[in-house]
Amino acid sequence: MTQLKEVARTRAQQIITPLPQAREAVTPSWVGRVPQLKPGVYADGMPIHHVEYLCCKLILRPNKFHSRESLFDFGKVMHGPAKEHGVHFARHDFDSEPIKIREVLFIDTDDFRLYNNAFILRRRIPYKDGFPIGDPEIVFKFRHPDIQVAAETDVRPHILGEHRVKFKCQALPLKERLGGIRLLFSHNVQFPRAAIGMGHENVRDMNALVEILPTLARLKKESKEELKLVSNTIIEEVLQDIGTLDFGQGITSKANVAIWRTRGEHRPLIGEFAFQFRFQDRAQLGQEALRRAEAFFISLQYSAEEYIALNATKTATVYRLLGNPPKSHE
């Protein structure tokens, strides 16, 4: 353990030193190095979307999460990395914040054609006091390691109602070891099911789905094709905000911990720690604060090593439940 902490300390020192020395780190720093997009437009002439979120995630083994307090316990492993790198972590009054429950399910073809082509389609419903609230929400994602490919994939739906596009840079640990960062770019849209309009309520029909999400037209094989529930499983997501992180220079974020488990059996599948912040102009992001965030994220990987599951995502876990995992771009 002492040796691992020393590696983390060395890694963090490499990150916060001037840029030339940082190039000698375990992996190249993502601070200021997320590629710039080449200008482009979608088919309707609108400019392609730019990244507006930076989200850092640790995928966690679920065995340590067995109560609401155990979700807060993850905050204990954050104190050391936060103190070492000048990040202020505060639990505040989050003890009184209610736990959030959502039902999540994934839809795909029998041969996982969406997921194999970097698309993710899911429906989720929030619950309050044991009952569903609001309209079910459709979330459609294109997730890819190439920022240009992700940006040029038009995820906007052809619907009459409102929708919200989010383009995120997601930072994850390396697949094979602690001490590094890999990037995925998630271009997604979300909208209430009611926004689809009459006659298109069945998003499990490929014809209707292509009308709503035209970018999927290239994946269509048959005139009549039905999409199905992935792994025949409905997920219950349990999420708790556990505090705030302040990296300085105006960059702050909520930190949360979530666990996914199957409905009915309550079989724990996977967990996740995450924090993210939104920005309108990446040029306005303070480089010192971003380096501090990265150094904290690297050190946290070692501090939380007993929790971390490498080479995993929440979505991939659901797809692998029944064996024969599909290919993916994650």
Backbone torsions as a table, in degrees:
resi	resn	phi	psi	omega
1	MET	NA	-41.1	179.1
2	THR	-61.2	-40.7	179.6
3	GLN	-64.1	-39.9	179.3
4	LEU	-64.8	-41.3	178.1
5	LYS	-63.0	-37.6	178.9
6	GLU	-65.7	-39.4	176.3
7	VAL	-61.7	-43.0	179.5
8	ALA	-62.3	-41.9	-179.3
9	ARG	-64.1	-42.1	177.9
10	THR	-62.8	-43.2	179.3
11	ARG	-60.5	-45.7	-178.8
12	ALA	-63.5	-39.6	179.2
13	GLN	-63.6	-36.7	178.4
14	GLN	-65.6	-35.1	-177.3
15	ILE	-69.8	-41.7	-172.1
16	ILE	-89.6	-0.9	173.2
17	THR	-78.0	167.0	-179.8
18	PRO	-53.9	158.1	-169.6
19	LEU	-54.1	-43.5	-178.8
20	PRO	-57.1	-44.4	179.0
21	GLN	-67.8	-32.3	-178.2
22	ALA	-61.9	-23.2	-179.2
23	ARG	-67.6	-13.7	-179.7
24	GLU	-92.0	5.1	-177.7
25	ALA	-70.9	175.5	-177.5
26	VAL	-56.2	-46.5	172.3
27	THR	-133.7	152.8	-180.0
28	PRO	-58.0	139.0	179.3
29	SER	-63.8	139.7	175.6
30	TRP	-85.8	-7.0	-177.8
31	VAL	-65.9	114.9	-180.0
32	GLY	73.7	4.6	-175.4
33	ARG	-115.1	6.0	171.2
34	VAL	-63.5	123.7	-172.0
35	PRO	-56.7	146.5	173.1
36	GLN	-78.4	143.7	-180.0
37	LEU	-80.4	142.8	170.7
38	LYS	-77.3	139.7	-179.2
39	PRO	-58.5	145.9	178.5
40	GLY	-170.6	169.2	178.9
41	VAL	-134.8	159.1	173.3
42	TYR	-84.4	178.7	-174.2
43	ALA	-60.2	-27.4	-179.5
44	ASP	-90.5	6.7	177.1
45	GLY	90.2	-5.4	178.9
46	MET	-75.2	142.6	-178.8
47	PRO	-65.7	148.5	179.1
48	ILE	-65.5	152.4	-177.1
49	HIS	-74.5	151.0	177.1
50	HIS	-111.1	154.0	178.1
51	VAL	-61.3	131.4	179.6
52	GLU	-126.7	-0.5	179.8
53	TYR	-134.0	143.2	166.6
54	LEU	-117.6	120.9	-175.5
55	CYS	-125.0	124.8	177.8
56	CYS	-106.2	130.1	-175.1
57	LYS	-132.4	141.3	167.7
58	LEU	-119.1	123.2	176.0
59	ILE	-84.9	130.6	-168.7
60	LEU	-120.1	145.4	170.5
61	ARG	-68.9	142.2	-171.4
62	PRO	-87.4	-3.6	-168.9
63	ASN	-66.4	-21.9	-178.4
64	LYS	-87.6	-5.5	-176.0
65	PHE	-105.0	105.5	-175.8
66	HIS	-133.3	1.1	179.7
67	SER	-160.1	168.2	177.8
68	ARG	-61.6	-42.2	-179.5
69	GLU	-64.0	-32.7	179.9
70	SER	-65.7	-24.9	174.5
71	LEU	-69.6	-39.8	176.3
72	PHE	-67.8	-27.8	-179.0
73	ASP	-59.1	-26.1	179.2
74	PHE	-62.1	-27.2	178.6
75	GLY	-60.3	-24.9	-178.9
76	LYS	-65.0	-33.7	-179.3
77	VAL	-78.1	-8.5	-179.7
78	MET	-86.2	-21.2	-172.9
79	HIS	-62.5	-44.6	-179.3
80	GLY	-61.2	-55.8	177.6
81	PRO	-58.8	-37.3	179.6
82	ALA	-64.5	-46.6	-179.9
83	LYS	-64.2	-41.4	-177.1
84	GLU	-63.5	-33.5	-173.6
85	HIS	-111.7	15.5	174.1
86	GLY	70.5	30.6	177.5
87	VAL	-101.6	132.4	-179.2
88	HIS	-93.4	115.5	175.6
89	PHE	-109.3	127.3	-178.4
90	ALA	-133.2	133.5	178.5
91	ARG	-81.0	-27.5	177.5
92	HIS	51.8	-134.0	-179.1
93	ASP	-102.1	25.1	-177.1
94	PHE	-67.8	-14.0	175.4
95	ASP	-58.1	-31.0	-177.9
96	SER	-93.4	-2.7	177.9
97	GLU	-72.5	131.9	-178.2
98	PRO	-68.6	149.5	174.2
99	ILE	-72.2	146.4	-177.2
100	LYS	-107.1	134.1	-179.5
101	ILE	-119.7	130.6	174.3
102	ARG	-136.0	145.0	172.4
103	GLU	-96.2	129.2	-176.4
104	VAL	-128.3	133.8	172.7
105	LEU	-137.9	150.7	-177.5
106	PHE	-111.5	142.8	179.6
107	ILE	-121.1	136.2	179.3
108	ASP	-160.0	172.8	175.0
109	THR	-77.0	168.6	178.9
110	ASP	-58.9	-34.7	-177.9
111	ASP	-96.6	18.6	176.1
112	PHE	55.9	40.7	-174.8
113	ARG	-64.7	-35.0	178.6
114	LEU	-65.6	-55.0	-175.7
115	TYR	-63.5	-38.1	179.1
116	ASN	-66.4	-17.9	177.5
117	ASN	-110.1	23.0	171.7
118	ALA	76.6	12.8	176.7
119	PHE	-98.8	148.0	175.7
120	ILE	-134.1	127.9	178.6
121	LEU	-124.4	122.6	-179.7
122	ARG	-143.3	158.2	175.1
123	ARG	-121.0	139.3	179.3
124	ARG	-138.3	149.3	-178.7
125	ILE	-133.5	122.3	176.3
126	PRO	-78.4	149.7	177.6
127	TYR	-120.1	148.8	174.6
128	LYS	-139.6	127.3	-179.4
129	ASP	53.3	35.7	174.9
130	GLY	88.1	-0.4	-177.4
131	PHE	-125.5	144.8	178.1
132	PRO	-66.1	142.8	179.4
133	ILE	-125.5	143.9	177.3
134	GLY	72.5	-176.5	-179.7
135	ASP	-87.4	143.8	174.5
136	PRO	-54.4	143.6	-176.4
137	GLU	-109.9	134.6	175.1
138	ILE	-96.0	130.7	177.2
139	VAL	-122.3	124.0	-178.6
140	PHE	-123.2	126.8	-174.6
141	LYS	-128.2	148.3	163.5
142	PHE	-121.3	117.3	-173.9
143	ARG	-121.8	123.8	-171.1
144	HIS	-152.0	148.5	178.0
145	PRO	-74.7	-11.9	179.6
146	ASP	-99.6	114.7	-175.4
147	ILE	-62.9	-36.5	-178.0
148	GLN	-68.4	-43.3	177.6
149	VAL	-61.2	-42.7	-179.8
150	ALA	-64.0	-43.9	-177.0
151	ALA	-67.2	-37.6	-175.9
152	GLU	-79.5	-8.7	175.3
153	THR	-83.9	111.6	-174.3
154	ASP	-81.7	104.3	-177.9
155	VAL	-90.1	-1.2	-175.9
156	ARG	-61.9	135.4	-178.4
157	PRO	-85.4	152.8	175.6
158	HIS	-95.7	81.7	-177.2
159	ILE	-135.3	164.1	178.9
160	LEU	-85.7	-26.0	-176.4
161	GLY	-85.3	-177.3	-177.8
162	GLU	-74.5	152.5	172.4
163	HIS	-146.3	161.2	-178.9
164	ARG	-131.8	122.0	179.1
165	VAL	-95.5	135.8	174.3
166	LYS	-129.4	127.7	177.8
167	PHE	-116.9	114.1	-172.3
168	LYS	-118.8	143.4	164.3
169	CYS	-96.4	116.9	-178.1
170	GLN	-104.9	126.6	178.0
171	ALA	-102.8	126.6	179.3
172	LEU	-129.6	159.9	172.9
173	PRO	-63.9	164.4	173.1
174	LEU	-61.2	156.8	-178.1
175	LYS	-69.7	-35.1	-168.8
176	GLU	-102.9	-12.2	-178.3
177	ARG	-162.5	163.5	173.8
178	LEU	-76.9	162.9	171.7
179	GLY	97.8	19.2	178.8
180	GLY	-153.8	-176.7	-177.6
181	ILE	-139.8	135.6	169.2
182	ARG	-120.3	153.3	-175.1
183	LEU	-115.0	137.8	168.8
184	LEU	-124.0	144.2	179.6
185	PHE	-112.4	117.9	-174.1
186	SER	-108.0	110.0	179.4
187	HIS	-103.4	107.2	-172.8
188	ASN	-133.9	162.4	177.9
189	VAL	-136.5	145.3	177.4
190	GLN	-135.4	144.1	-179.1
191	PHE	-158.3	150.8	178.2
192	PRO	-69.1	148.1	-179.7
193	ARG	-58.8	-31.6	179.8
194	ALA	-63.1	-22.0	-178.5
195	ALA	-74.3	-12.3	-178.4
196	ILE	-67.3	-37.5	180.0
197	GLY	98.5	162.1	-177.6
198	MET	-63.7	140.6	176.4
199	GLY	92.1	-9.1	-178.6
200	HIS	-125.5	23.6	-175.7
201	GLU	-66.6	-27.2	-175.4
202	ASN	-86.8	91.7	-179.5
203	VAL	-77.4	3.3	176.4
204	ARG	-91.0	-1.2	175.5
205	ASP	-96.2	120.4	-173.5
206	MET	-61.0	-38.5	179.3
207	ASN	-61.4	-47.5	179.7
208	ALA	-65.8	-37.0	-178.9
209	LEU	-65.4	-40.5	179.1
210	VAL	-65.5	-33.6	175.9
211	GLU	-64.7	-36.2	-179.6
212	ILE	-78.8	-41.3	-176.8
213	LEU	-122.5	83.1	-172.4
214	PRO	-58.2	-25.4	-178.1
215	THR	-63.8	-16.3	-179.9
216	LEU	-84.8	-1.9	-176.8
217	ALA	-57.3	-34.7	-177.1
218	ARG	-70.6	-12.7	179.9
219	LEU	-95.3	-8.4	-176.2
220	LYS	-72.6	132.7	-178.8
221	LYS	-110.3	-43.5	-174.1
222	GLU	-118.5	158.7	-179.1
223	SER	-66.7	-37.1	177.2
224	LYS	-124.3	112.2	-176.4
225	GLU	-139.9	135.8	-177.8
226	GLU	-108.2	136.9	174.0
227	LEU	-93.9	151.8	-173.7
228	LYS	-128.0	166.2	177.2
229	LEU	-68.9	123.2	-177.5
230	VAL	-66.1	128.7	178.8
231	SER	58.4	15.2	-179.9
232	ASN	51.1	40.4	-171.4
233	THR	-132.0	135.1	170.9
234	ILE	-107.2	131.7	-176.0
235	ILE	-97.1	140.3	169.0
236	GLU	-107.1	117.7	178.2
237	GLU	-97.5	127.5	175.9
238	VAL	-114.2	116.8	-173.4
239	LEU	-128.2	136.9	179.6
240	GLN	-132.7	123.3	168.9
241	ASP	-71.2	128.0	-173.2
242	ILE	-113.9	-5.8	179.6
243	GLY	161.4	-172.4	178.6
244	THR	-123.7	149.2	176.0
245	LEU	-116.1	131.1	178.8
246	ASP	-119.6	113.5	-177.7
247	PHE	-97.8	2.1	-178.4
248	GLY	86.7	170.1	178.8
249	GLN	54.2	32.9	175.8
250	GLY	80.1	6.1	-179.2
251	ILE	-98.8	107.5	178.4
252	THR	-130.1	160.2	-177.3
253	SER	-158.8	147.6	167.7
254	LYS	-75.3	146.3	173.0
255	ALA	-112.9	137.1	179.5
256	ASN	-138.3	158.7	176.6
257	VAL	-126.3	136.3	-179.2
258	ALA	-133.0	154.7	172.1
259	ILE	-131.1	137.9	173.9
260	TRP	-105.4	134.1	177.4
261	ARG	-143.0	159.5	-178.9
262	THR	-75.3	145.1	174.2
263	ARG	-71.0	146.9	178.8
264	GLY	89.9	-72.7	-178.2
265	GLU	-78.4	-18.4	-174.7
266	HIS	55.3	37.0	177.9
267	ARG	-74.9	117.7	-179.7
268	PRO	-68.4	134.4	-176.5
269	LEU	-111.6	-51.3	-173.2
270	ILE	-163.3	155.1	177.2
271	GLY	-124.8	172.8	-179.9
272	GLU	-156.1	136.7	167.3
273	PHE	-108.3	137.6	-177.7
274	ALA	-150.8	150.0	166.1
275	PHE	-145.7	149.1	-179.8
276	GLN	-150.5	157.9	171.9
277	PHE	-138.7	152.5	-176.5
278	ARG	-106.9	148.9	177.5
279	PHE	-147.8	152.3	178.2
280	GLN	-96.3	-30.9	-179.6
281	ASP	-135.2	112.6	-176.6
282	ARG	-62.7	-23.0	179.4
283	ALA	-66.9	-19.5	-178.7
284	GLN	-89.5	-4.0	179.0
285	LEU	-74.8	130.0	-179.7
286	GLY	-68.7	123.1	-177.3
287	GLN	-65.0	-36.4	179.3
288	GLU	-63.7	-42.7	179.6
289	ALA	-65.8	-38.1	179.3
290	LEU	-67.2	-39.6	176.8
291	ARG	-64.8	-37.6	177.8
292	ARG	-64.6	-41.2	179.0
293	ALA	-63.4	-41.2	-179.9
294	GLU	-67.8	-44.2	179.5
295	ALA	-61.0	-41.1	177.1
296	PHE	-62.3	-44.2	-177.2
297	PHE	-64.3	-39.3	178.2
298	ILE	-66.4	-47.8	-178.9
299	SER	-64.3	-35.3	-179.6
300	LEU	-63.4	-30.5	178.6
301	GLN	-59.3	-40.5	179.5
302	TYR	-76.8	-38.8	179.3
303	SER	-63.8	-32.6	-176.5
304	ALA	-104.2	22.3	-172.9
305	GLU	-58.6	-28.9	-179.9
306	GLU	-71.4	-16.8	179.7
307	TYR	-94.6	-32.4	-161.7
308	ILE	-73.5	139.6	171.5
309	ALA	-112.7	114.5	179.7
310	LEU	-82.9	162.4	176.9
311	ASN	52.0	48.0	-178.4
312	ALA	-148.8	152.7	165.9
313	THR	-136.8	165.3	179.2
314	LYS	-63.6	-44.5	-178.7
315	THR	-62.4	-45.4	-179.5
316	ALA	-59.8	-36.2	179.5
317	THR	-61.5	-41.7	179.2
318	VAL	-66.1	-42.7	-179.1
319	TYR	-65.5	-27.8	-176.2
320	ARG	-89.6	0.0	-172.5
321	LEU	-57.7	-39.1	-176.8
322	LEU	-100.7	20.3	179.0
323	GLY	81.0	-177.6	179.6
324	ASN	48.2	61.3	-177.2
325	PRO	-60.4	140.3	177.6
326	PRO	-75.2	169.4	171.7
327	LYS	-76.0	157.1	177.5
328	SER	-154.4	170.9	177.3
329	HIS	-105.3	19.9	-175.5
330	GLU	-88.7	NA	NA
